[in-house]
Amino acid sequence: MKFRPLALAAIVSTLPFAAQAQSAKDAPGLVVELNATENVEGACRLTFLVENETATAIDTANYQVVIFDAAGVFERFTLFGFRDLPAERPRVRQFDVRDIACENLGRVLINGLSGCTVDGADSEICDKTPTLRSRTEVELLG
């Protein structure tokens, strides 16, 4: 197969952009996994595994969260305070969502950052949307 110089130039010129996109996607940040759900005393307990891959210890990370029922209908706004997140160390955090059974929970949306502190001062380190995943039937969105 014979390449034309123009076609080859077009292919080569896109390589730096592909590398930039890949490195931006793989940039270290927070990884938030909805690991388990459990019905407890009139609430659905959500268990999260959070990994801080930023190389900076975070004093507090608070996110505005939106809960949707199994039909996809808005249920409520709430705040989840993930507290301290040491660098390069996983942490488990649990939150009870009152007056809803886990089987009636459809989606959890990380709607935005409410607050983030590092070394006692406001920080922008949590501003980047965390990498999200779920090991449950409940969808985790961001």
Buried (B, 14 or more C-beta within 10 A) or exposed (E): EEEEEEEEEEEEEEEEEEEEEEEEEEEBBBBBBBBBBEEEEEBBBBBBBBBBBBEBBBBBBBBBBBBBBBEEEEBEEBEBEBEEBEEEEEBEBEBEBEEBBBEEBBBBBBBEBBBBBBEEEEBEBBEEEBBBEBEBEBBBEB
